[in-house]
Amino acid sequence: STLTYKVENLTSGKQYSFYVVAKDKAGNKTNYLTKTVETLDTIVPTVSSKEISATSITANSITLSWQAATDNKTAQSEIEYDVYQGSTCIKSGLKSASSTLTYKVENLTSGKQYSFYVVAKDKAGNKTNYLTKTVETLDTIAPTVSSKEISATNISANTITLLWNAATDNKTPSSKIWYEVYRGSSLIKSGENITSYVVTGLSPDTQYSFYVVAKDTAGNKTTYPTRSFRTRVNKITLEIEQKATVVPRTNSVELELTYTFVKVDSNGKVIGVEAAAKPWDYKWSNNKGTSDVILLDKNCYFQDNRVFVRLKSRRGATAGLNKWKECSCGYLNVTGSHLKIRIEGSYFSYSLRLGGDPKDGYARFM
């Protein structure tokens, strides 16, 4: 009661018209009504290039652009586009009659890598995927450091060793962080992964300012605050003023001794003197023989803005009393490399000749 016929080898998405003619043996005919049918559209949208471009890249946004697709059935303006970030669709149903489509992805993280792709769909739901585009947002995060304090060690008259903590970064490995060391405004050292530098060629008793800049591979910078340090005094003259009891005319004497070591703090301030490898190369003469003068390191200290130094003066052997006497010396002032101290204490019970003919007199140290 029902007849069927399968029409094959048709074209996808194409419209066809069919009708049927019934004939008896005498040749009489009856035409059935014409039936118009369209084959299913299974042809995906086409595009000459499936590349996605990324422009206007910032720390938090990326603008994607791609070429518009065409379709055998769906008008170009009616093709829909879905934008994916990773596996998540972040925009769907995007349409445009333009030959190039764009979409701005926002609220991204600085210095992070993202992957995007686009799907073009015709009205029949046929899809074409564009190639995945991997893009990294701009890195605008500067290196961080737990403490930006610059310290100094091994300060001498001509060198200062600078030390600072290593920085870390959200993108750049610590071994690749670049450091720049400045003296004043002049760059004096740069390199990867350095946390110390020996500054040479400095002048004695001079204050210098330094700062350090840490940079990641994106060029983001962190600056360590400026610190100032003073080089040591290279050579110091100790001027010792002695109060003396006069016999008969001489009332005082000043001796200048060259001494090549001085204790300073991290800022180069003089805070004391250090023991030399041997006694001072100076001798006081007295009428009993010769006395050596020695500085005792263990009794050097700084207190209340005064340097205290213990000296020993030994009587000559002919005196029969081979004893050491001690005296503390009060700090007076430092001018350049000149440190002046004055004997303030202990009494020496013997007389020392102060120079010249003995008739010039003797002084007893007080």
WOHUWO-V271128 format. One record per residue. RES is the residue in one small letter. PHI is phi in degrees with one decimal (999 if undefined). PSI is psi in whole degrees, -180 to 180 (* if undefined). OMEGA is omega in degrees with one decimal (none if undefined). Layout:
# WOHUWO-V271128
res=[RES/RES]
phi=[PHI/PHI]
psi=[PSI/PSI]
omega=[OMEGA/OMEGA]
This chain:
# WOHUWO-V271128
res=[s/t/l/t/y/k/v/e/n/l/t/s/g/k/q/y/s/f/y/v/v/a/k/d/k/a/g/n/k/t/n/y/l/t/k/t/v/e/t/l/d/t/i/v/p/t/v/s/s/k/e/i/s/a/t/s/i/t/a/n/s/i/t/l/s/w/q/a/a/t/d/n/k/t/a/q/s/e/i/e/y/d/v/y/q/g/s/t/c/i/k/s/g/l/k/s/a/s/s/t/l/t/y/k/v/e/n/l/t/s/g/k/q/y/s/f/y/v/v/a/k/d/k/a/g/n/k/t/n/y/l/t/k/t/v/e/t/l/d/t/i/a/p/t/v/s/s/k/e/i/s/a/t/n/i/s/a/n/t/i/t/l/l/w/n/a/a/t/d/n/k/t/p/s/s/k/i/w/y/e/v/y/r/g/s/s/l/i/k/s/g/e/n/i/t/s/y/v/v/t/g/l/s/p/d/t/q/y/s/f/y/v/v/a/k/d/t/a/g/n/k/t/t/y/p/t/r/s/f/r/t/r/v/n/k/i/t/l/e/i/e/q/k/a/t/v/v/p/r/t/n/s/v/e/l/e/l/t/y/t/f/v/k/v/d/s/n/g/k/v/i/g/v/e/a/a/a/k/p/w/d/y/k/w/s/n/n/k/g/t/s/d/v/i/l/l/d/k/n/c/y/f/q/d/n/r/v/f/v/r/l/k/s/r/r/g/a/t/a/g/l/n/k/w/k/e/c/s/c/g/y/l/n/v/t/g/s/h/l/k/i/r/i/e/g/s/y/f/s/y/s/l/r/l/g/g/d/p/k/d/g/y/a/r/f/m]
phi=[999/-131.4/-111.6/-134.6/-151.0/-96.0/-90.8/-119.7/58.6/-91.0/-101.1/-61.7/70.6/-110.2/-93.2/-126.6/-116.5/-132.2/-147.1/-123.0/-116.7/-99.7/-127.6/-93.6/-70.4/-82.9/89.6/-73.2/-121.9/-132.8/-92.3/-78.8/-64.8/-69.0/-117.4/-99.0/-134.9/-114.2/-68.9/-61.4/-87.7/-117.4/-90.1/-75.9/-59.8/-114.8/-148.0/-68.2/-138.9/-96.2/-71.9/-108.5/-103.5/-122.7/-134.0/49.4/-78.7/-122.6/-68.7/-128.4/-150.6/-142.4/-102.5/-96.5/-141.0/-154.1/-78.3/-68.2/-92.8/-123.9/-143.2/-70.2/-124.7/-84.4/-62.8/-56.7/-70.9/-102.8/-70.6/-100.6/-127.1/-111.0/-105.0/-116.4/-112.4/65.7/-103.5/-104.1/-76.3/-105.1/-155.5/-129.6/70.2/-72.8/-127.9/-166.1/-87.6/-73.5/-74.7/-130.6/-109.6/-135.7/-151.7/-95.5/-91.8/-121.3/59.9/-91.7/-100.8/-61.1/70.4/-112.1/-92.8/-130.1/-118.5/-132.6/-148.8/-125.7/-118.4/-98.9/-128.8/-89.8/-66.8/-81.5/89.2/-70.2/-122.2/-129.5/-94.4/-81.6/-68.0/-67.8/-115.6/-102.8/-135.6/-115.2/-68.7/-64.2/-90.1/-115.1/-92.1/-75.8/-58.0/-114.9/-145.9/-63.8/-142.6/-92.5/-69.9/-95.3/-117.9/-133.9/-143.2/51.4/-75.4/-124.3/-67.8/-124.6/-138.5/-139.7/-96.3/-93.3/-131.6/-153.2/-77.1/-70.4/-94.5/-124.2/-143.3/-71.3/-124.7/-83.8/-60.9/-56.5/-69.3/-109.3/-70.3/-99.3/-118.5/-125.7/-109.4/-116.2/-108.9/65.6/-106.7/-99.4/-74.8/-116.1/-161.7/-147.2/166.4/-81.6/52.8/-113.0/-127.8/-156.9/-158.1/-93.7/-86.2/-115.9/71.1/-89.7/-96.1/-63.8/51.6/-130.2/-90.3/-127.7/-110.5/-134.8/-146.7/-126.3/-120.1/-104.8/-128.6/-88.1/-67.8/-84.8/91.6/-70.2/-120.3/-127.0/-105.0/-81.0/-58.9/-66.0/-124.8/-113.8/-137.1/-111.2/-70.4/-68.9/-72.8/-74.1/-145.5/-124.1/-102.4/-94.9/-104.9/-104.3/-100.6/-111.4/-81.8/-134.2/-86.8/-87.2/-141.8/-105.1/-108.4/-75.1/-110.7/-166.3/-150.8/-121.7/-116.0/-109.5/-117.7/-84.4/-135.9/-101.8/-130.8/-145.5/-86.6/-132.1/-86.7/-64.1/-97.8/84.1/-76.7/-69.0/-124.4/160.8/-123.7/-105.9/-73.3/-78.4/-69.2/-144.4/-59.2/-56.2/-85.5/-152.5/-133.9/-93.2/-99.2/-135.8/-75.1/-107.6/146.2/-121.8/-117.1/-91.4/-118.3/-128.8/-94.2/-97.2/-65.8/-62.8/-108.5/-90.9/-157.2/-120.0/-154.5/51.2/62.3/-132.1/-96.9/-110.4/-127.8/-99.9/-107.9/-124.7/-122.1/-108.3/-66.9/-64.5/-60.8/-71.1/-75.0/82.7/-121.4/-84.5/-114.3/-103.1/-111.9/-118.1/-146.3/-94.4/-117.9/-83.8/-69.4/-107.6/-164.5/-123.4/-124.3/61.4/-105.1/-108.2/-107.7/-108.7/-127.3/-131.6/-67.2/-113.7/-111.9/-28.0/-94.2/-98.8/-84.4/-127.9/-98.4/-117.5/-75.5/-94.2/126.2/73.8/-68.0/-51.0/-66.3/-66.0/115.1/-124.2/-129.9/-102.2/-72.7/-117.5]
psi=[-17/133/151/155/131/118/126/178/36/173/138/135/20/147/132/151/136/146/163/142/125/131/140/-175/-23/-4/9/138/148/125/133/159/147/138/120/127/145/131/155/141/111/12/124/156/149/153/138/-31/128/12/142/133/151/125/173/48/125/-171/-25/3/156/135/120/144/149/161/140/148/163/161/154/-21/-44/132/149/-39/-14/-4/133/149/133/132/130/137/109/-124/7/129/119/-11/131/156/22/129/153/144/-5/155/-16/132/150/155/130/118/126/179/38/171/138/135/21/148/135/151/137/149/164/143/125/134/135/-178/-25/-4/5/139/147/126/133/161/145/136/122/127/146/131/159/139/111/11/121/155/149/155/140/-39/128/14/127/130/168/145/169/46/126/-170/-28/-4/152/130/117/142/144/159/146/146/160/162/156/-22/-44/129/150/-34/-14/1/135/135/142/131/127/137/113/-122/6/131/123/-13/140/154/168/142/46/138/14/157/135/112/124/176/26/164/146/151/44/138/135/147/138/148/161/143/128/132/138/178/-19/-5/3/139/146/128/128/135/150/135/145/139/150/136/160/159/126/-38/130/138/123/118/116/119/124/129/131/151/127/134/97/-24/-32/129/-13/167/145/130/132/122/132/126/128/11/137/141/132/159/-174/-19/9/7/136/124/5/-179/153/159/138/167/-22/166/159/144/64/142/138/138/144/175/-1/-6/-144/140/135/152/127/140/129/117/-39/-20/20/129/166/126/134/44/29/141/128/124/136/126/153/131/127/133/152/155/-27/-15/-18/-10/90/70/157/137/150/149/142/148/124/140/134/-65/163/123/109/-117/22/113/119/126/160/134/125/-21/-130/147/131/120/11/163/143/139/135/1/158/-162/138/-26/-16/-14/168/155/139/123/135/*]
omega=[179.2/178.5/179.7/174.1/-178.7/177.8/-175.9/178.1/177.2/-178.9/-180.0/175.1/-178.7/-178.4/179.2/176.3/-178.9/167.3/-175.1/176.0/176.7/-179.6/172.7/-175.8/179.2/179.1/175.9/-172.8/170.7/178.8/171.0/178.2/178.5/178.6/177.9/-176.3/176.2/176.9/179.4/177.2/177.9/-179.1/-178.1/174.6/179.7/178.4/-176.8/177.2/-179.6/179.4/172.9/178.3/177.0/179.8/178.4/-179.1/175.5/178.6/-173.1/-178.9/177.9/175.5/179.6/175.7/-179.0/-178.5/179.6/178.1/173.0/-176.2/-179.6/-176.9/-174.4/176.8/-177.4/-178.9/-178.1/175.8/-178.6/-179.1/173.6/-179.1/-178.6/171.3/-169.6/178.7/-176.3/175.7/-177.5/175.2/-178.9/175.4/-179.9/-179.6/175.8/175.9/-178.4/178.2/177.8/178.8/179.3/174.1/-179.3/178.1/-176.0/178.1/177.0/-179.0/-179.6/174.8/-178.3/-179.7/180.0/176.4/-178.0/167.7/-175.8/175.4/176.2/-177.1/172.1/-176.3/179.5/179.7/176.3/-171.0/171.4/179.3/172.2/-179.8/179.0/177.6/178.0/-175.2/176.7/176.5/179.9/176.5/179.5/-178.4/-178.5/175.1/178.2/179.7/-175.6/177.2/-178.4/-178.0/172.1/178.0/-179.3/176.5/179.2/178.3/175.7/-179.9/-173.1/-177.5/173.4/175.6/-179.9/179.2/175.3/180.0/177.8/177.1/173.5/-175.8/-179.8/-177.5/-173.5/175.1/-179.1/-178.5/-177.8/177.2/-174.6/-179.8/174.9/-179.3/-178.5/167.8/-170.2/177.5/-175.7/175.8/-177.5/179.4/173.7/179.4/179.3/167.6/175.2/-180.0/175.2/177.5/177.3/178.6/-177.7/176.3/-179.2/178.7/179.6/172.8/-177.9/179.5/-179.9/178.4/-178.0/167.2/-175.3/176.2/175.0/-177.8/173.1/-175.5/177.1/179.7/176.5/-171.4/168.4/-176.8/173.3/-177.4/-179.3/173.0/179.1/178.7/179.4/176.6/-180.0/169.8/-176.4/-177.7/-177.1/178.0/176.5/177.0/-176.0/178.2/-176.7/172.1/-174.2/170.5/-169.5/172.2/-5.8/-167.2/-172.0/-177.0/176.8/176.0/176.1/179.0/176.6/-179.1/177.0/-174.5/-166.9/178.9/177.1/177.8/176.7/175.7/-174.8/178.1/176.8/179.8/180.0/179.6/179.4/178.0/-177.8/179.7/174.9/-179.4/178.3/179.3/176.9/179.3/-179.5/-179.6/171.7/178.5/171.5/-175.5/178.5/-177.9/-176.0/178.2/173.6/176.3/-176.1/174.1/-179.7/-175.4/-172.8/-176.9/173.9/174.3/-176.5/-176.9/178.0/178.2/177.9/173.9/178.6/-177.5/178.1/177.4/173.1/175.4/-173.5/175.8/175.5/-176.9/-177.2/-179.9/178.0/179.5/-176.1/-176.9/175.4/174.3/-178.9/173.2/176.2/-175.6/-178.9/179.4/175.8/179.7/175.2/175.4/-175.4/179.5/-177.2/177.7/-177.8/177.2/-178.9/175.5/-176.6/-168.7/-161.6/-176.4/174.9/-170.8/176.6/-176.4/176.7/176.6/-175.2/177.8/179.0/-179.7/177.8/-179.2/178.9/176.5/179.3/177.4/175.4/-177.0/-178.1/none]
